[in-house]
């Protein structure tokens, strides 16, 4: 009887100890890790302001932008500066994407074939801007390296997935699940570009990198640096905000922090 009691006690202690550890300590959920990285600037809803600096072989330029998002299905981005491009906006509603050009007062729908095209001459694509792809759902994920500080996760497209890249490799810091580097490859498995992240800070209760640098592989002297200057999460916003009407006429709304956003 005493042996049985000791066995039951050992089982109880094992179950209690197992329950005390997070799931990630025993089985890494790659899908959740990648989804957290892809949605780190969105949350359930968000408002962001950012500065994008573009350097090419022929010119340099700086663009100020603001944007709203609701989950992973809706986003709206608008250019604030420079004056020449002020008012240009990009809308994503579910799987549809449109651009609004105020100079000709015209809305243009972006076809799937153009999602990989550069946005405003930068090294960021239309797809990057609106996060049209769901990497955690459209790719098969595998852990290719693990160290005490980081994971390296390989993403290969699922058959018939409507994606731009032939392969993506994420390098993610274990602490706070913060991305360090994301490498993108074409269908021939040649590296096309690298996105690196730094300046990790706490923004509205979220730990995330406030600067991302996009470096094209074939143009080492060029780059695009996107720096987030403000992020509000969990703002009060509804699906009807993300409409073609809103794309052309941005109304004022009030965030959950009580600040007005034109």
CORRA-V579925 format. One line per field, one symbol per residue. psi: psi as a letter, one per 40 degrees, with the letter a starting at -180 (. if undefined). burial: b if it has 9 or more other ideal C-beta (glycine too) atoms within 8 Angstrom, else e. Layout:
psi->???
burial->???
This chain:
psi->ddddddddddddddddddddiiddddhhgdddddddddededadiihihihhhhhaediiihhhiiiiihaeehihhihdiiddehehihhhhbeihiihhddefhhhhhideedeiihfeaehiddddefdigdddeihiiheihiddiihhhhhiihehgididihhhhhhdhefhidihhhiaeefhhdihhiiafhihhfehhihehhhhhhdegdeiihhhhheihhifihiidedgidddddhhiiihieeehhh.
burial->eeeeeeeeeeeeeeeeeeeeeeeeeeeeebbebbbbbbbbbbbebbbbbbbbbbebeeeeebbbbbbbbbeeebbbbbbebeeebbebbbbbeeeebbbbbbeeeebeebeeeebeeebbebbbbbbebbbbbebbebbebebeeeeeebbbbbbbbeeeeeeebbbbbbbbbeeebbbbbbbbbbeeeeebbbbbbeebeebeebebbbbbbbbbbeeeebbbbbbbeebbbebebeeebbbeebbbeeeebebeeeeebe
